[in-house]
Amino acid sequence: MSTDHRFQLTELDPAEIIVEERLVALREEHVLDLAEHIERSRYVQPILVVKLAEPVGHAAYRLIAGRHRTEACRLLSWPVPALVVEEQALETGEERLLEALENSGRLVLTHAQRVQHEQLILKHYEQQLGRPLNREERAARVADTAKRNGIKRRTAQTLIQRAESLSPQVLEAVKGSRLDNNKGLELLASMKDDEARLQRIEKERERAEREERQRPQQEAQRQAAGWILEILERGLGAAEIQQIAQILPLTTTKLLADALERAQGAPNEEAA
């Protein structure tokens, strides 16, 4: 970016920078880690901002990329180095493009977020051309994606294929779900339409929520079965039988049967 003559390097007070809707949500733990690193190294890579034609309140600049660095400097009460461009010097949609390019090369993104970023980048270039990319242009984008993300070309090609086959609506819906991984996105891409994809995502979310509700009960059942196993291994007496009677309502038949099987197998192993 330093080779782009439109941008000038300066230092800004973070309070002068307005932050609007971002592609990736702020992660407080990353801000704290980054602030610690900056304070130790005394170095901050410049953020990207646009100088507003008309200030918004006390803000004369709008953030393009580098929110975590901005917040880390705000936390430290430090000025933040910034590459500044005049608002009128940017093309339509270029701010979002620059944010996506910066994020994809820096942040740890989920699979859906990474595809979403590539989708925005592809869309920008197609809008600039006024048509879909041809074979050579697409190959250039694959090479750029591979270099920017530090991945193999084949992986980059798959990433771009996902960006072309999955709609923004599906990518937004799948973010943070158990389908937000390579296999999950492959499954969604193989489905016939967005309606089927969105239904699959919703079913997966409902299943995850159901399992989350059941987890405390399942853990209590496993613990109860473990207690019974310990009692059986000690040998049964009146006190032990009374303990088991109290524990039995807490566990399931299957877990109890597993505990009994293990307890019955123990003497046999010793005899062997």
Secondary structure, DSSP 8 states (H G I E B T S, - for coil): -TT-TT-EEEEE-GGGEE----SS---HHHHHHHHHHHHHH-----EEEEEEEEEETTEEEEEEE-HHHHHHHHHHT--EEEEEEEGGGS-TTHHHHHHHHHHHHHS---HHHHHHHHHHHHHHHHHHHTS---HHHHHHHHHHHHHHHT--HHHHHHHHHHHHHS-HHHHHHHTTSTT-SHHHHHHHHHSSSHHHHHHHHHHHHHHHHHHHHHHHHHHHHHHHHHHHHHHHHH---HHHHHHHHHHGGGS-HHHHHHHHHHHHHHHHHHH-
